[in-house]
Amino acid sequence: MSAAWDLELADLHCHVEWRAGQLFWQLRHPDAPGGATRLAPISDLTVDHQPVQWTRLVAAEETPGPNAAPHLALTVEDSSGRLRLVRHFELFAGHAFARTWGVVERVDDDDAVVPVIDGAAILHITVDVPDSVTLLHVEQFSWPYHKDFFSQRQIPLVPNLTPHELRMGSFPAHYTAPTSCAWVALREGRPDPSDETPGSGRGLVIGIEFNGKSRLRAWATPAQAAIESRIDDLAHPLPPGGRFEVPAFFVGCYAGDWDEAGYATQRFAEAYVHPPMPDERYPWVQYNSWKYGQEIDEAQQLAVLERCAELGIEVAILDLGWARTIGDWRPNPAKFPRGLRPIADRAHELGMKFGVHVAIAQMASDAPAALEHPDWLAFGGNDYYGAGAICLGHAPCRAWLIDSLVRLVGEEHLDYIIQDGEDVVKRCLRTDHTHAPGNSNYANSTEGLDQVILAVRRAHPHLVWENCEDGGCMLTYRMARLCHTSITVDNIASYATRQGIYGASYPFSPRYSVRYFEDDPTPYTLRSAIFGGPLILMQRIGDWTPQQMVDARAAIAQYKHLRTIIRNGKVIHLLPPRNNVEHHGRGWDAVQAVSPDQARSVVMVYRALGGPLERVVRPRGLREDAMYVVRYADAGIERVQSAAIVQEEGLPVALDELSSEVIELEIQAQSER
């Protein structure tokens, strides 16, 4: 028996087949490598170490998806009659993207047999390779692994070599091996000839929606290139009525360079993946109490709020130290005898939003819940600031945390939560929890962390949620579906901050590049944090000098002036910051944003230590036949140049060490010509 279905929207064609006990899929589009992917399996599961054969077609339903785009749901049953898989496929108006996911359900009632899903492929993709193909991925954050953060890796897939393996998902910030953002781009052709000479070709982008740990492998044969992704450490039992979610992923087609791959991904994700922007001003300027340490109190932070208002800050956050202890999410009565509402209410009076830091999967040994339920801890010891780890895959613990956070947000008038901690998808081997001992990777992500965020946000739809786990160590597209923004590098110097922004703005929209600004405020350090998502000042701003206040106000005004074009624009990566040495870094780096209509552009240029006194920066992505007014913010230069001259001859910039320049380009109005 076999059957086939086709979904079509504009130039994108998704073909699905059921035959030989499996589902297969294929995409066709002019921009896909070779014009199409090959048929690849999309129902690859193992149960009790045996591949599942889906031998019966139960149903096929085609219904309108988002914006009336095609959606297909196929239901197949395994040879035992116990398991059913519902596999979904959907296309999207205005974007050459397809998304697919699955749900496995136990449909019989024989409780004497409990099959275990012990292997699940997230995806298989195969393309023809007429000549050569290159894979791009971007590393996640790690304190010890590498001195350079969010490095971009272009990997030529050479036939017959050992497959390249990328680890993705939630990892500890102190993990000593490389991990990758859960996104890759594939492109016909070889790696870029140089930083300033990007390659171009037809390609695919892939985003994986799973917060647990997974492995992506990529390899080539003389005839084809292949990518597969599988869930790590899976042992999911399916009793009668049980279910298992096969993580979603999306695939998009594009033609161009790596910047185009990123931009195609980001426009799709803003339309169909991310939570909506919280307001028209987003991303915001924020204050975080981190540099005050845990010695914070009501009077001190009320005074800081007045300084925040002077600076034009839009959100105030209390970091670690506001709660009674980690895992007891109530205000410390010694520090905040009236709770947090006086601070929240004053922030609101000043036009600011207010929020707190929560170490979401951590609990100190003296927390009331730990004393009452010591079995909730996956393990004790000092996992994060003296606290142990709780297991969100354990149903009673998860329910308690959801209730605690829902109450906290309501009682204290919160608008914002930062989730933090060390690897928020914990490894738990306990045998007395509601998850199977070998299944914590799935249970603590899909059934744990994800459900906590969904439940709290459902109870408080206004709440803005930031992902932070000691650094950008869980940069997945499941995180980006649940959270409004994410950290990249954590509490780190200006040069490394720019590395985080530069790298993360390939796979993710700029708003997912939170900058925790650590350095003392100067025009250079402040400007290093302007490009990207929320600008977070984490210093003791109540102690700033008048000059520091002046510099910060100027930088905040510039940030607000530029944030819309950066948020909505196409990011052009001009010169990568690759040399994070001597704290300050070395050489020049530059990044650009271009508005969707190409009418405006901004180029941020930096010089760290060393390098020449002057260099030429060549913007890209301008409207070919347009004349642009070019303005240098610091040098005071203003001139009119054609897009062709700007892009071919470049813009000369002279900088001292540890300084920067902002160059704005705007199409000349007809009345000015």
N, C-alpha and C positions, 0 to 999 in steps of 0.2 A: 504493500500500500504506500502511496505517496500523494502529496498535494503541494500546491504552490500558491503564493499570494504576492501581489505587487502593490506598493505604495508609491505614489508619484506626487511631486510638488515642484513646480518650475523645472529646473534642470536636474533635480535630485530624484533618483529612482532607488527604492529599497526593495530587494527581492528576497523572499523567505521561502524555504522549502522544508517539508517534513518527509524524510525518507530514511530507510535503513535504521530506524529506531532513534533518530536524532533530528534536531532542528538545525538548519543552516541559514546563513544570511549573507547578503552581498549588497554593496552600494555601487551605483554608477553615477558619475558626474564628470563633466569635462575637466574639472580641476583636480580630480583624484589621480594619483600616479597611475599611468597607463590607462586612464579613463575609467577605471573600475577596480574594486577590490575583488579578490577571488572568493568563491563560496567558502565559508568558514563555519565551524560548529558554534552553536550558541546555546546548547543545552547540556554542557559537559559537567556532569556531577558523578561522584562515586559515593556509594553507600556500602558500608561494611567492606571497604576496600575493593568493591566491584563497580565497574562502570554501569550507570543506569541506562537501560534501554527503554525508550519512550515508544511503546508499541501500539498505542491506541490514540487516535485523534478524537477528542471529546467535543471541542467547539472551536469555532473561528468567528470572531466578531470584529467587524470594522465599524468604528464610530468616530465622530469628529473629536480631535484633540484640541490643544490650545489654539485659539484663533481659527477654529474650524479646520485646522490642518489634519491630515490623515493619521489615524491611530488604529493599530491592529492588536488584538489580544488573542493568542492561541492557547488552548488548553489541551495538554496531552497527558496520558496516564502511563505508568510504568507496567512492566510485564507481570508484576506481582499483584496489581490492582490496589496497592496500598497508597501510592504516591501520585499526586497530580502536580504538574508544573503549568503555571499560567505565565506565558512570556509576552511582554508588551513591547511594541515598537511604535515610535511616534516621530513625525517630521514637524518642521516649524516654519511658519510663514516668515519670509524675509531672510532666512538663514539656511545655508546648505549644510544642515546638521541633522543627524538622526540620534535618537536616544533609545536605549533599551534596558529592561530590567526584568526580573522574574520573581515569582513566589512559589515555593514548594509547600504543599499541604498534605498532611496525612488524612486520608479519607475513610479508612476502615476503622473498626472499633475493637480490634484484637489487641488487648493490652498485655498479652503474654509475649508479644514480639515488639521490640523497640529498635527499629533501624537507626543507624547513626550516619549522618552525612559527614564524611571525613575528607572530602575533596571537592572543591568548587572552583571552576574557572570563572573569572569575571569577564574576560574577553579573549577572543582570537581574531586577529586581523592579518590578512596576507595580501600582498600586492606583487604584481609582476615587476621585474627589475630589468629593463632593457640595457642599462649601463651601470649606474651607481645610485645609491640612495644613502641619505644621512639622517640620523636621529638626533634631535636636540632634547636635552632635559636640563633642569635646574635643581641644584642641590638644596636641601633644607638646612636649617640652622643646627649647629652643634658647637658647644664650647671647645671641646678638645680635639675634634677631628681635623680641622683645617684652619689655617690662619685667615684664609679668605672665605667670605660668606656668600651663599647663594651663587656659587660659581656656575657658569653656563658651560655645558659639555656638548660639543658636537662630535658625534660618533659615526664614522663611516661604517656601514654594515658590509663588511667584506665577506664574500662567500666562503663557507666551510670553516670559518673561525669559531671558537667557543662562543656561545651566546653571551651577550652582555646582560647582566642582572642588576636591576634597580630595586631597592627596598623602599616602600612607600607606606604612608600612614603615620600613626602616632608613635613617636620614639622619645626616649629621655633626652634632655638637652645635653647630658654628659655621655651620650652614646659615642663610642670612639670610632665608628665606621661611617661611611657616607650613606645618607638617605636622600631621597629625591621628592620634590613636589609631585603630586599625583596627576601629572600632565606631561605629555610628550608631543613633539611635532616630528613628522616624517616628511622628507622632501626629496624629490628627484635631484640628482646631482651630488657634487662633492661638498665638503665643508667650505665656509666662506674663505675666499682668498686672503682677506685681511679684515681687521676690525672696521676699516673705513671703506671696504669694498664688499658689500654683502652679496651673497649668491642669490639665486632665484630659481623657482621651479614649481611644478605642481606638487601638492602635498596634502597630508591629513593632520589634524590635531585630535588628540584623545584626552578626555578628562575622566577620572575615576572617582566615583562617589562612594567611598568607603573610608571610614576613619580608623578601622583596625589595620593591622599590619598585613601587607601584601607584597608580592614580588612580581615585577614585570621583567620579562625576558625578551630580547630582540636579537635576531640573527638573520643571516642570508644564505641562500644557496645560489648557484649560478643562474637560476631561473626566477627566484622570488625572494622577497623579504617578508619576515613574519614577526608579529608581536603577540605575546600572550601574557595575561595577568592572572594570578591565582591567589586565593586567600591563604595566609599562613595559619598553621596550628589550629586546624578545624576539627571539632568532634561534637557535632550538634545532634543530639537525640531527637527523634520525632515520635513521641507517643501519640495515641489517637487524638486528633484535633490539633496536633502541633503544626508549626509552620516555620519556614526558613526563607529569608529574603535574600535573593541573589543580588548583590550590589549593582546599582545602575552605572552605566558609563555613557558617554556621548562621543560621537565621531563627527568631525566637520571637515569640509573640503575647502581648500584655498589655493591661490596661485600667487607667488611672490617670494619675499624674503622672510626671515624669522619674525620681523616686526609685524608683517602681515598675518603670519600665523597667530601671533599673540593678539592682535587687534580683532581678527575674526572670532577667536575664542571669547574675548572680553565682551564684544557686542552681543554675542549669543547669550553669554552668561548673565549679563545685565538684564536682558529681556526675559530669560526663561529659567534661570537658576537662582540667582542671589535674592535675598530679601530686598524689598524696595528701599530706596534711599530714605532715611528717617525724615529728612526735610530738604527743602531746596538749597539750604546752605551747606549740606554735608559734602565732604568730610569737615569735621569741626576742629577748632583749636581747643585743647584740653589741658587741664592741670591735674597732676597726680601727686599724691603726698609722699611718694617713695623716699625722697631725700630727707624727710623729717624722721625717718625710721619708724619704729613702732611706738615712739613716744609722742603720740598725737592725742589731742583732746579737743573738746568743744570750743573753748575760748580761742585757742591757737588757730584752729581751722576756720572759725568765723572771721577772724582777722585776715586770714589768707584770702578768703572769698572777696574781701574788699579790694585787695591787690589784683585778684583775677579780673574783677570788673574794670579796673583801671586799664588793664592790658587788652581788654576785648576778648577774654577767654569765654568759651561757650559751654564748656562742660567741666565740672569739678568731680574728682574721684578720690575717695579714701582708699589707699592701698592697705597692705598687711598691717594689722595693729588695731583696727577699729572694733573687732569682734572679741568676745570673751576669751576664746581660744580657737585654734583652727579646728573646724568641725562643730563648733557651737556658734551658729550664725545668728547671734543676738548681740546688740551693742554692748560693749564693756561698760558697766555702770560706773566704774571709777573714772573713766575717761569721758563718758557721755551719759551723765546721770539722767538726762531728759531723752535719751535715745538719739537717733540721727535726724529726727524730724526738724529740729531747729535749724540744722545746717541745710537740709534739703529745702525747707521753706525759704530760707534766706537766699539760697542759690536761685530758686525760682523767682523770687522778688527781683533779683538782679538780672533776670533774663537768661539764666544758665540752667542746664540740666545737671542732675546729680546722680552719682552712682558709687558702687563699691567693688572691691576686689574680693573674689571668692576662690579659695583653693578647692576646686570642686570635688576632687576625688581623694582628699586628704583628711585625716582626723588625728588630733593629738590624743595621747593616752589618757589625759585628764578630762576630755570632753564628756559630758553626760552620756551621750549615745555610746561612746566607747566603753564607759564603765558599765552601762546597762546591757550592751550588746557587743562584747569583745569579739564575738564570732563574725561581726560585720567586717573586720579588718582583713584584707587580703594578706597583709604582713605588717608588722610593727617596725620599730626602729626609726631612724632619721631619714625618711624618704624626701621630706620637704620641710625645712625650717623646724626640725624636731618632731614633725608629725609623721604618722604611718599612712598606709594606703587603704582606702575603703574600696569595696567591690561593688561597682554600680550594676554588675550583672546579677547581683543577688537581690531578688525582688523586694524584700522588706527594707533593705538599706536604700534602694532606689526610691521607694515610695516615701520614706522618711525625708530624704534629701529634697524631693520635689515639694513636699508639704512645707519644709523649712524655708525654701527659697520663695515659694509663692507667698507665704506669710510675710517674709522679710520685705519683699518688694512692696506689698500693700501697706504694711504698718509704717514703714520708714519713707514712703513716698519716693521710691527709687525710679530712675529713668534708664539706668545703665548698669550692666554687670560685666566685669572682666572675669572670665574663667581662667584660672591659672593652676599651676601644680607641675609635678614632675611626671611626664608621660600619663596623660589623663585616661588612656586605655590600659588599665592595669593588668598585669599577669597574676592570675589567682589559681592556685592549685588545690584549694580547699575542697573537701568532699562533702561538707555539710551545707553548701550553698544551693540555691535553686538552679544554677547552671551546672553543666557537667564539668568535671575537673579539668579536662583538656580543651574546653570551649570558651575560655575567658576572652580570647581575642575577639571573637564574634559577640559574645554575651556582654562584654564591657563596652563595646562600641555600638553596634546596631540596636541591641536590646538594652543598653545601659546609658552611656553618655548622650546618644542621640535622643533617646526618649525623655531624658531629663530636660534637655534644652527645649524640645518640642512642647513638653507639658507646661513649663514655666512661661514660655512665650505665648502659648495658647491662653493661659490664664491672664496674662498681662500683655495684650497685643502692642502696646506702646513701647515696650521694653527693647532697648538696643543691646545687642549681645556681642561682645568682643572675644575672639579666641586668643588666648595667651597661655602658653605652657612652658614658662622659663625660656621663651624664644619660639621662633617659628618652626616648630617641630611636628606639626600636624597640618601641613598645607595641602589639603585634599579638597576635592569638589563636593564632598559631603559636608565638610566644615563650611565651605562657601555657600552651601544651600541653607545651612542652619544659622550662620553668624553674619552680622552686618560688616564686620571687618576683622582683621587679624594682625597680630604682631609679625614682624620679620626677624630682625635682630633685636636682642634684648639689652637694655641698659648698657650701651656700649658707645665707643667714640664715634666722632663724626664721619671719618672715612669708612668705617665698617657699616655705619648707617647707610651711606650712599651705596655700598655694595648690596645691601639688602634690597633697597629700592630698585636698583638697576636690574638685579636678577629676577626678583619676584614679579616685576612688571612685564615679563614675558608671559607666564601662565595665568596671571591674575590681574584684574582691573586695579588701577592705582589705589583705589580706596582700600584694598587689602594689603597695604604697605604701611602699617602703623609705625610711626617713628617715636620711640622713647628717647627723648633728647636729654642726654646725660651731661655733656660738657658745659662749662661756664659759658654764658651767653655772650657772643661776639657776633658781628655781622657775618663772619665766615661760618662759625659753627651753627648759627641759626639758619642761615641760608642752606646749609647742608641737609636740613630737615624739612625744607619747604616742599619739595617735589614728592607727591605720593598721597597717602591717606591722612588720617587724623594726625595732627601735629601735637604731641603730648610733651608738655614741660613738666619735668619731674624734679626740679630743683626746689630749694628753700626760697621761694620767690619773695617771701616776706623779708628776707635779708639782702635782697638785691640793692645795688647802688643806684643812684639816679641815672648814671650812664647806662647801666645794664637795663634799666627800665626803658630808656629811650631806644636802645638797640632792639629790645624785644618788641616794643610797640611797632617799630618800623617793619620788622620781619613779619609780624602777625598781619599787618596791613597788606604787605606784599603777598603773603600766603592767601589771604582772602581775595585779593585781586586776581590771583592766578588759579585758584583751586577749581573753578568750573572748567576751564580749558584743559587742565590736567586730568580732572575726573572723567570728562567726556571724550577727550581727544585720543588720537592714536599716538602711542609712545614710540619714539624713534631712538634706538640705542646707538649713540654716536661714538663714544670712547669709553670702554669699560674700566672701572677702577679695580685693577687686578693685583695691586701690590700693597697689601695691608701689613706694613712693617713699621717699626719705630713709633707705634701708636697713631701717628698722623698719616701714614701711607706715603706713597711716592708717585710723582708724575701727575699727569692731567687726566681728567675724566669729564664727560659731557653727556647729557641726556636731553631729549627734546619732546615736546607734545605739540600736535597739530590738531586744530579743531576739525570736526567732521566735514565742514564745508570748505576747509583749507583757507579760510579767511584770516585766521589768526594762528600764531605759533609762538612758543616760548622755548628758548634754549638756555639751559643752566650749565655753566662752565665752571670747573673747579681746578685749582692747582694745589696739590699737597706739597710735600717736600721734593726738591730736585726738579729735574726736567728743564726744558728751555724756558727762557723768559717770555717768549711769545710763540704762539702756534695758530694755525688756521683750523677752524672748525667748519665742517661742511654740513649744513642742515639738509634734510631730505623731506619729501612728502608735500612740497608746496604746489600750488596751482601753476601749471606750466606756463600759461600765457599771461600771468598776472605781474603787476608791479607792486612791490611791498615797501612800506615805510619800516625801516630798520632802526630800532632804538636800543642803545646800550644804557642800562640803568646807572652804572657807576662811572663809566668813561665819559658820559654826556654826549656821545656821538649820536647823530640822527641823520639818516640819508635815505634816499629812495633808490631801490635797485630792482632789477627784474629777477623773477624766480630762477631763470636760467643762470644768471651771473652768480646769485647767492649759492646755488647748488653746485655749480661747476668750479667757481673760483674760491668759494668759502668766505668766512668772516674771520678776519684777523683779531686775535685777542691777546693782550699783554697783561700778565698777572704776576704779582709778587708771590712768594711762597705763602701757603695757607691763606689764600684769598679766592675770590670768585667773581663772576659776572653773570648778569641776567640780561639776555637779549630778547626783546619782543619784536615780532614781525606781524604787520597787519596790512592787508591789501589796501592800497591807496584808493581813497574815494574818488569817484569821477570828478567831483567838484574841486578836488585838489590838484588835478592834472593840468 
